[in-house]
């Protein structure tokens, strides 16, 4: 009899486990369905725009030309008039070259872009599931896929910056899961993607130092700052040889990375005046409103976006503070993490208020 009772209890536990696993499958299935729709629609519209000559900028041509020339061992960009990496250190583009070799067409880049952007939604789900639960995790994935900054990035030619959400989310997720090697791998991928992402990984290092592993966080911070200094101060200037400069982008602060950084530190009033102009505040509103301003509540995480936000708001190029271009994708990953953390904090506050209300009602009833 005891054995039979034991088997009954064991079968009951198995049923609960199976039920729990099935419940966790549904939100993930919803996310997978949304991702497939995004890839299909995003790829179709992008390819359609390409076939109708609807791309008006140079970026798709520049990156397609890079892949075409890199296959032949030539890294000079005739469209830029300089070495390709004299513009930006998009070193991770070398991973795209073999795919381009098999499918040599600009369409390949557009489809890769849609795949990479959509793939980040899965990691958003896993991050949010850990913090706020399965169905809210699926909701955050949906918010990511329909955010205007994400949609316009997918439809705005091809840019390797569109890979950033996937790598940054993976770095953050593995940091939270204490998978140090994978955390460093994806952090390193962010560094190789573009030189200014070192600013965001530096902030990620600070987040790690103050929330999880102090020594690891400071190592990431130091490595990121060092890479940013070397890439912007030496490698890029040596490769572009003055052909591509910063004089027209930050005229209020200087014409070299060093002078720009120094003047920003020495003249905070000028920084505030340039960054807080009305058009730029409207842009920030467009970034935060689809997230219900949750990144403001989860400021300890969303602050990781601050250096890149400053980079774009202090620029005189209108595209850098417009939701219609790809620059938003450089800002959004930390903001989404901040939104998830903000939601978790709201839930904790809500539970506390609810518990206090219950205690108060019991006391009043007594």
MARNU-348421 format. One record per residue (C-alpha): residue number from 1; x, y, z; residue in three letters. Coordinates in Angstrom, 1 decimal, decimal comma, padded with zeros to 4 digits. Layout:
residues N
{site NUM; {X; Y; Z}; ALA}
...
//
This chain:
residues 366
{site 1; {000,0; 000,0; 000,0}; UNK}
{site 2; {002,8; 002,4; 000,9}; UNK}
{site 3; {004,4; 001,7; -002,4}; UNK}
{site 4; {001,2; 002,4; -004,3}; UNK}
{site 5; {000,7; 005,7; -002,4}; UNK}
{site 6; {004,3; 006,6; -003,3}; UNK}
{site 7; {003,7; 005,9; -007,0}; UNK}
{site 8; {000,5; 007,9; -006,9}; UNK}
{site 9; {002,4; 010,9; -005,4}; UNK}
{site 10; {005,2; 010,5; -007,9}; UNK}
{site 11; {002,8; 010,5; -010,8}; UNK}
{site 12; {001,1; 013,6; -009,4}; UNK}
{site 13; {004,4; 015,4; -009,3}; UNK}
{site 14; {005,1; 014,3; -012,9}; UNK}
{site 15; {001,8; 015,7; -013,9}; UNK}
{site 16; {002,5; 019,0; -012,3}; UNK}
{site 17; {006,0; 019,1; -013,9}; UNK}
{site 18; {004,5; 018,3; -017,3}; UNK}
{site 19; {001,8; 021,0; -016,8}; UNK}
{site 20; {004,4; 023,5; -015,8}; UNK}
{site 21; {006,5; 022,7; -018,9}; UNK}
{site 22; {003,5; 023,0; -021,2}; UNK}
{site 23; {002,6; 026,4; -019,6}; UNK}
{site 24; {006,1; 027,6; -020,4}; UNK}
{site 25; {006,0; 026,4; -024,0}; UNK}
{site 26; {003,0; 028,6; -024,9}; UNK}
{site 27; {004,7; 032,0; -024,3}; UNK}
{site 28; {007,8; 030,8; -026,1}; UNK}
{site 29; {005,7; 029,5; -029,0}; UNK}
{site 30; {004,0; 032,9; -029,2}; UNK}
{site 31; {007,4; 034,7; -029,4}; UNK}
{site 32; {008,5; 032,3; -032,1}; UNK}
{site 33; {005,4; 033,0; -034,1}; UNK}
{site 34; {005,9; 036,8; -033,8}; UNK}
{site 35; {009,5; 036,4; -034,8}; UNK}
{site 36; {008,6; 034,5; -037,9}; UNK}
{site 37; {006,1; 037,1; -038,9}; UNK}
{site 38; {008,7; 039,9; -038,4}; UNK}
{site 39; {011,3; 038,1; -040,5}; UNK}
{site 40; {008,8; 037,4; -043,3}; UNK}
{site 41; {007,3; 040,8; -043,4}; UNK}
{site 42; {010,5; 042,7; -042,8}; UNK}
{site 43; {012,4; 040,8; -045,4}; UNK}
{site 44; {009,6; 041,1; -047,9}; UNK}
{site 45; {009,4; 044,9; -047,5}; UNK}
{site 46; {013,1; 045,4; -047,5}; UNK}
{site 47; {013,6; 043,3; -050,7}; UNK}
{site 48; {010,7; 045,0; -052,3}; UNK}
{site 49; {012,2; 048,4; -051,5}; UNK}
{site 50; {015,5; 047,3; -053,0}; UNK}
{site 51; {013,8; 046,0; -056,2}; UNK}
{site 52; {011,9; 049,3; -056,6}; UNK}
{site 53; {015,1; 051,4; -056,1}; UNK}
{site 54; {013,5; 053,0; -052,9}; UNK}
{site 55; {016,7; 053,2; -051,0}; UNK}
{site 56; {018,0; 056,7; -051,2}; UNK}
{site 57; {021,2; 056,5; -049,1}; UNK}
{site 58; {024,6; 055,0; -049,6}; UNK}
{site 59; {024,8; 052,5; -046,8}; UNK}
{site 60; {023,5; 049,4; -048,4}; UNK}
{site 61; {025,9; 050,1; -051,4}; UNK}
{site 62; {028,8; 050,7; -049,0}; UNK}
{site 63; {028,4; 047,4; -047,1}; UNK}
{site 64; {027,6; 045,4; -050,2}; UNK}
{site 65; {030,7; 046,8; -051,9}; UNK}
{site 66; {032,7; 045,9; -048,8}; UNK}
{site 67; {031,6; 042,2; -048,9}; UNK}
{site 68; {032,3; 042,1; -052,7}; UNK}
{site 69; {035,8; 043,6; -052,3}; UNK}
{site 70; {036,7; 041,6; -049,1}; UNK}
{site 71; {036,1; 038,3; -051,0}; UNK}
{site 72; {038,9; 039,5; -053,3}; UNK}
{site 73; {041,2; 040,7; -050,5}; UNK}
{site 74; {040,6; 044,4; -051,0}; UNK}
{site 75; {039,4; 046,5; -048,1}; UNK}
{site 76; {039,5; 049,9; -049,8}; UNK}
{site 77; {036,1; 051,5; -050,2}; UNK}
{site 78; {035,7; 053,6; -053,4}; UNK}
{site 79; {032,4; 055,0; -052,2}; UNK}
{site 80; {034,1; 056,3; -049,0}; UNK}
{site 81; {037,3; 057,2; -050,7}; UNK}
{site 82; {039,2; 055,5; -047,9}; UNK}
{site 83; {039,9; 052,2; -046,2}; UNK}
{site 84; {036,6; 050,7; -045,2}; UNK}
{site 85; {037,5; 050,6; -041,5}; UNK}
{site 86; {038,6; 054,2; -041,7}; UNK}
{site 87; {034,9; 055,0; -041,3}; UNK}
{site 88; {033,8; 052,6; -038,6}; UNK}
{site 89; {035,4; 049,6; -037,1}; UNK}
{site 90; {032,7; 047,2; -038,2}; UNK}
{site 91; {035,1; 044,2; -037,8}; UNK}
{site 92; {032,3; 041,7; -037,3}; UNK}
{site 93; {031,3; 042,3; -040,9}; UNK}
{site 94; {034,0; 039,6; -041,7}; UNK}
{site 95; {031,4; 037,1; -040,5}; UNK}
{site 96; {029,0; 038,2; -043,1}; UNK}
{site 97; {031,5; 037,9; -046,0}; UNK}
{site 98; {031,3; 034,0; -046,3}; UNK}
{site 99; {027,5; 034,2; -046,5}; UNK}
{site 100; {027,8; 036,9; -049,1}; UNK}
{site 101; {030,2; 034,7; -051,0}; UNK}
{site 102; {027,6; 032,0; -051,3}; UNK}
{site 103; {024,7; 034,5; -052,0}; UNK}
{site 104; {026,4; 037,5; -053,6}; UNK}
{site 105; {023,6; 040,1; -053,5}; UNK}
{site 106; {022,6; 043,1; -051,5}; UNK}
{site 107; {019,4; 041,2; -050,8}; UNK}
{site 108; {021,5; 038,8; -048,6}; UNK}
{site 109; {022,4; 041,7; -046,3}; UNK}
{site 110; {018,8; 042,8; -046,0}; UNK}
{site 111; {017,6; 039,3; -045,1}; UNK}
{site 112; {020,5; 038,9; -042,6}; UNK}
{site 113; {019,5; 042,2; -041,0}; UNK}
{site 114; {015,9; 041,1; -040,5}; UNK}
{site 115; {017,0; 037,7; -039,0}; UNK}
{site 116; {019,4; 039,4; -036,5}; UNK}
{site 117; {016,9; 042,0; -035,4}; UNK}
{site 118; {014,2; 039,4; -035,0}; UNK}
{site 119; {016,4; 036,9; -033,2}; UNK}
{site 120; {017,0; 039,4; -030,4}; UNK}
{site 121; {013,3; 039,1; -029,4}; UNK}
{site 122; {014,0; 035,5; -028,1}; UNK}
{site 123; {016,7; 036,9; -025,8}; UNK}
{site 124; {014,4; 039,7; -024,6}; UNK}
{site 125; {011,9; 036,9; -023,7}; UNK}
{site 126; {014,5; 035,0; -021,7}; UNK}
{site 127; {015,7; 038,1; -019,9}; UNK}
{site 128; {012,1; 039,2; -019,1}; UNK}
{site 129; {011,0; 035,7; -018,1}; UNK}
{site 130; {013,7; 035,6; -015,5}; UNK}
{site 131; {012,6; 038,9; -014,1}; UNK}
{site 132; {008,9; 039,2; -014,5}; UNK}
{site 133; {007,5; 035,8; -015,7}; UNK}
{site 134; {006,7; 034,0; -019,0}; UNK}
{site 135; {003,8; 035,9; -020,3}; UNK}
{site 136; {005,2; 039,3; -019,5}; UNK}
{site 137; {008,4; 038,1; -021,2}; UNK}
{site 138; {006,4; 037,4; -024,3}; UNK}
{site 139; {004,8; 040,8; -024,0}; UNK}
{site 140; {008,2; 042,5; -023,9}; UNK}
{site 141; {009,3; 040,6; -026,9}; UNK}
{site 142; {006,2; 041,8; -028,7}; UNK}
{site 143; {007,0; 045,4; -027,6}; UNK}
{site 144; {010,5; 045,0; -029,0}; UNK}
{site 145; {009,4; 043,8; -032,4}; UNK}
{site 146; {006,9; 046,6; -032,8}; UNK}
{site 147; {008,9; 049,4; -031,4}; UNK}
{site 148; {009,3; 052,2; -034,1}; UNK}
{site 149; {013,0; 052,3; -033,6}; UNK}
{site 150; {013,3; 048,6; -034,4}; UNK}
{site 151; {010,9; 048,7; -037,3}; UNK}
{site 152; {012,6; 051,7; -039,0}; UNK}
{site 153; {016,0; 050,1; -038,5}; UNK}
{site 154; {014,9; 047,0; -040,3}; UNK}
{site 155; {013,6; 049,0; -043,2}; UNK}
{site 156; {016,4; 051,6; -043,4}; UNK}
{site 157; {018,9; 049,9; -045,8}; UNK}
{site 158; {021,5; 047,6; -044,1}; UNK}
{site 159; {023,6; 048,5; -041,1}; UNK}
{site 160; {025,7; 046,2; -038,9}; UNK}
{site 161; {024,4; 048,2; -035,9}; UNK}
{site 162; {021,3; 046,1; -036,3}; UNK}
{site 163; {023,2; 043,1; -034,9}; UNK}
{site 164; {023,8; 045,0; -031,6}; UNK}
{site 165; {020,5; 044,1; -029,8}; UNK}
{site 166; {021,1; 040,4; -030,2}; UNK}
{site 167; {024,7; 040,5; -028,9}; UNK}
{site 168; {024,0; 043,0; -026,1}; UNK}
{site 169; {021,0; 041,1; -024,9}; UNK}
{site 170; {023,0; 037,9; -024,9}; UNK}
{site 171; {025,8; 039,5; -023,0}; UNK}
{site 172; {023,4; 040,8; -020,4}; UNK}
{site 173; {021,5; 037,5; -020,1}; UNK}
{site 174; {024,7; 035,5; -019,6}; UNK}
{site 175; {026,0; 038,0; -017,1}; UNK}
{site 176; {022,8; 037,5; -015,1}; UNK}
{site 177; {023,1; 033,8; -015,4}; UNK}
{site 178; {026,8; 033,9; -014,2}; UNK}
{site 179; {028,0; 032,4; -017,4}; UNK}
{site 180; {031,3; 034,4; -017,5}; UNK}
{site 181; {032,7; 033,0; -020,7}; UNK}
{site 182; {029,6; 033,6; -022,8}; UNK}
{site 183; {029,2; 037,0; -021,2}; UNK}
{site 184; {032,7; 038,0; -022,3}; UNK}
{site 185; {032,2; 036,4; -025,7}; UNK}
{site 186; {029,1; 038,5; -026,5}; UNK}
{site 187; {030,6; 041,6; -024,9}; UNK}
{site 188; {033,6; 041,1; -027,2}; UNK}
{site 189; {031,3; 040,8; -030,2}; UNK}
{site 190; {029,7; 044,2; -029,3}; UNK}
{site 191; {033,2; 045,7; -029,3}; UNK}
{site 192; {034,0; 044,3; -032,7}; UNK}
{site 193; {030,7; 045,4; -034,1}; UNK}
{site 194; {031,3; 049,2; -033,9}; UNK}
{site 195; {033,7; 051,4; -032,0}; UNK}
{site 196; {031,1; 053,4; -030,1}; UNK}
{site 197; {029,5; 050,3; -028,6}; UNK}
{site 198; {032,5; 050,2; -026,3}; UNK}
{site 199; {030,8; 053,0; -024,4}; UNK}
{site 200; {027,8; 050,8; -023,8}; UNK}
{site 201; {029,8; 047,8; -022,8}; UNK}
{site 202; {031,8; 050,0; -020,4}; UNK}
{site 203; {028,5; 050,9; -018,7}; UNK}
{site 204; {027,6; 047,2; -018,7}; UNK}
{site 205; {030,8; 046,5; -016,9}; UNK}
{site 206; {029,9; 049,1; -014,3}; UNK}
{site 207; {026,5; 047,5; -013,9}; UNK}
{site 208; {028,2; 044,1; -013,4}; UNK}
{site 209; {030,6; 045,6; -010,9}; UNK}
{site 210; {027,9; 047,1; -008,7}; UNK}
{site 211; {025,3; 044,3; -009,1}; UNK}
{site 212; {027,1; 041,0; -009,4}; UNK}
{site 213; {030,9; 040,5; -009,8}; UNK}
{site 214; {033,0; 043,5; -008,9}; UNK}
{site 215; {036,3; 042,3; -010,4}; UNK}
{site 216; {034,8; 041,1; -013,6}; UNK}
{site 217; {032,8; 044,3; -014,1}; UNK}
{site 218; {035,8; 046,5; -013,7}; UNK}
{site 219; {037,8; 044,4; -016,1}; UNK}
{site 220; {035,0; 044,8; -018,7}; UNK}
{site 221; {034,9; 048,5; -018,0}; UNK}
{site 222; {038,6; 049,0; -018,4}; UNK}
{site 223; {038,8; 046,9; -021,5}; UNK}
{site 224; {035,9; 048,8; -023,1}; UNK}
{site 225; {037,4; 052,2; -022,3}; UNK}
{site 226; {040,8; 051,1; -023,6}; UNK}
{site 227; {039,3; 049,8; -026,9}; UNK}
{site 228; {037,3; 052,9; -027,4}; UNK}
{site 229; {040,4; 055,1; -026,9}; UNK}
{site 230; {042,6; 053,0; -029,2}; UNK}
{site 231; {040,0; 052,6; -032,0}; UNK}
{site 232; {038,8; 056,2; -032,1}; UNK}
{site 233; {042,2; 057,8; -031,3}; UNK}
{site 234; {044,5; 055,7; -033,4}; UNK}
{site 235; {043,2; 053,0; -035,6}; UNK}
{site 236; {040,4; 054,8; -037,4}; UNK}
{site 237; {042,3; 058,1; -037,9}; UNK}
{site 238; {045,3; 056,1; -039,3}; UNK}
{site 239; {043,1; 054,3; -041,8}; UNK}
{site 240; {041,0; 057,2; -043,0}; UNK}
{site 241; {044,0; 059,7; -043,2}; UNK}
{site 242; {041,8; 062,7; -042,8}; UNK}
{site 243; {039,3; 061,8; -045,6}; UNK}
{site 244; {036,5; 061,2; -043,0}; UNK}
{site 245; {036,4; 063,6; -040,1}; UNK}
{site 246; {034,2; 064,6; -037,1}; UNK}
{site 247; {034,4; 068,4; -037,7}; UNK}
{site 248; {030,9; 068,6; -039,2}; UNK}
{site 249; {029,2; 066,4; -036,6}; UNK}
{site 250; {030,2; 068,1; -033,3}; UNK}
{site 251; {031,0; 071,6; -034,3}; UNK}
{site 252; {030,1; 072,9; -030,8}; UNK}
{site 253; {032,8; 070,7; -029,2}; UNK}
{site 254; {035,7; 070,1; -031,6}; UNK}
{site 255; {037,0; 068,3; -034,6}; UNK}
{site 256; {038,8; 065,3; -033,1}; UNK}
{site 257; {037,6; 062,6; -030,6}; UNK}
{site 258; {040,0; 063,9; -027,9}; UNK}
{site 259; {039,0; 067,5; -028,2}; UNK}
{site 260; {035,3; 066,6; -028,3}; UNK}
{site 261; {035,5; 064,5; -025,2}; UNK}
{site 262; {037,6; 067,2; -023,3}; UNK}
{site 263; {035,2; 070,0; -024,2}; UNK}
{site 264; {032,2; 068,0; -023,2}; UNK}
{site 265; {033,7; 067,5; -019,8}; UNK}
{site 266; {034,9; 071,1; -019,4}; UNK}
{site 267; {031,7; 072,7; -020,7}; UNK}
{site 268; {028,7; 070,9; -019,1}; UNK}
{site 269; {026,4; 074,0; -019,7}; UNK}
{site 270; {027,0; 073,8; -023,4}; UNK}
{site 271; {026,3; 070,0; -023,3}; UNK}
{site 272; {022,9; 070,7; -021,7}; UNK}
{site 273; {022,1; 073,5; -024,1}; UNK}
{site 274; {022,8; 071,3; -027,2}; UNK}
{site 275; {021,3; 068,1; -025,9}; UNK}
{site 276; {018,0; 069,4; -024,4}; UNK}
{site 277; {016,6; 071,2; -027,5}; UNK}
{site 278; {013,0; 070,6; -028,2}; UNK}
{site 279; {013,4; 068,4; -031,3}; UNK}
{site 280; {015,7; 066,1; -029,4}; UNK}
{site 281; {013,4; 065,8; -026,4}; UNK}
{site 282; {010,6; 064,8; -028,8}; UNK}
{site 283; {012,9; 062,1; -030,1}; UNK}
{site 284; {013,5; 060,8; -026,6}; UNK}
{site 285; {009,8; 060,9; -026,0}; UNK}
{site 286; {009,3; 058,7; -029,1}; UNK}
{site 287; {011,8; 056,2; -027,7}; UNK}
{site 288; {010,3; 056,0; -024,2}; UNK}
{site 289; {006,6; 056,3; -024,9}; UNK}
{site 290; {006,2; 052,8; -026,5}; UNK}
{site 291; {007,9; 051,4; -023,3}; UNK}
{site 292; {005,4; 053,3; -021,1}; UNK}
{site 293; {008,4; 055,2; -019,6}; UNK}
{site 294; {009,4; 052,0; -017,7}; UNK}
{site 295; {013,1; 052,6; -018,4}; UNK}
{site 296; {012,8; 055,7; -016,1}; UNK}
{site 297; {011,8; 053,4; -013,3}; UNK}
{site 298; {014,5; 050,9; -014,1}; UNK}
{site 299; {017,1; 053,7; -014,4}; UNK}
{site 300; {019,9; 051,6; -012,9}; UNK}
{site 301; {019,9; 049,5; -016,1}; UNK}
{site 302; {018,7; 052,0; -018,7}; UNK}
{site 303; {021,5; 054,3; -017,7}; UNK}
{site 304; {023,8; 052,0; -019,7}; UNK}
{site 305; {022,4; 053,8; -022,8}; UNK}
{site 306; {023,5; 057,3; -021,6}; UNK}
{site 307; {026,9; 057,6; -023,4}; UNK}
{site 308; {025,4; 056,7; -026,8}; UNK}
{site 309; {022,3; 058,9; -026,1}; UNK}
{site 310; {024,7; 061,7; -025,5}; UNK}
{site 311; {026,6; 060,9; -028,7}; UNK}
{site 312; {023,5; 061,2; -030,8}; UNK}
{site 313; {021,8; 064,2; -029,0}; UNK}
{site 314; {025,0; 066,3; -029,2}; UNK}
{site 315; {025,4; 065,7; -032,9}; UNK}
{site 316; {024,1; 068,2; -035,5}; UNK}
{site 317; {023,0; 065,5; -037,9}; UNK}
{site 318; {019,2; 065,4; -037,8}; UNK}
{site 319; {019,2; 061,7; -038,6}; UNK}
{site 320; {020,9; 060,9; -035,3}; UNK}
{site 321; {017,9; 062,2; -033,3}; UNK}
{site 322; {015,2; 060,9; -035,6}; UNK}
{site 323; {013,2; 057,8; -035,1}; UNK}
{site 324; {013,1; 057,2; -038,8}; UNK}
{site 325; {016,7; 056,1; -039,0}; UNK}
{site 326; {018,8; 053,2; -037,6}; UNK}
{site 327; {020,5; 055,2; -034,8}; UNK}
{site 328; {017,8; 054,3; -032,4}; UNK}
{site 329; {018,9; 050,6; -032,4}; UNK}
{site 330; {022,1; 051,7; -030,7}; UNK}
{site 331; {020,1; 053,1; -027,8}; UNK}
{site 332; {017,2; 050,7; -027,4}; UNK}
{site 333; {018,8; 047,5; -025,9}; UNK}
{site 334; {019,7; 049,1; -022,5}; UNK}
{site 335; {016,3; 050,9; -022,5}; UNK}
{site 336; {014,5; 047,6; -022,9}; UNK}
{site 337; {016,5; 046,0; -020,1}; UNK}
{site 338; {015,7; 049,1; -018,0}; UNK}
{site 339; {012,0; 048,7; -018,9}; UNK}
{site 340; {012,1; 045,0; -017,7}; UNK}
{site 341; {013,8; 046,0; -014,5}; UNK}
{site 342; {011,3; 048,8; -014,1}; UNK}
{site 343; {008,4; 046,4; -014,5}; UNK}
{site 344; {009,9; 044,1; -011,9}; UNK}
{site 345; {010,1; 047,0; -009,4}; UNK}
{site 346; {006,5; 048,0; -010,1}; UNK}
{site 347; {005,4; 044,4; -009,4}; UNK}
{site 348; {007,3; 044,4; -006,1}; UNK}
{site 349; {005,8; 047,7; -005,1}; UNK}
{site 350; {002,3; 046,5; -006,1}; UNK}
{site 351; {002,7; 043,3; -004,0}; UNK}
{site 352; {003,8; 045,3; -001,0}; UNK}
{site 353; {000,9; 047,7; -001,3}; UNK}
{site 354; {-001,5; 044,7; -001,8}; UNK}
{site 355; {-000,1; 043,0; 001,3}; UNK}
{site 356; {-000,4; 046,1; 003,4}; UNK}
{site 357; {-004,0; 046,6; 002,2}; UNK}
{site 358; {-004,9; 043,1; 003,2}; UNK}
{site 359; {-003,3; 043,5; 006,7}; UNK}
{site 360; {-005,2; 046,8; 007,1}; UNK}
{site 361; {-008,5; 045,3; 006,1}; UNK}
{site 362; {-007,9; 042,4; 008,6}; UNK}
{site 363; {-007,2; 044,8; 011,4}; UNK}
{site 364; {-010,2; 046,9; 010,5}; UNK}
{site 365; {-012,4; 043,8; 010,4}; UNK}
{site 366; {-011,1; 042,8; 013,8}; UNK}
//
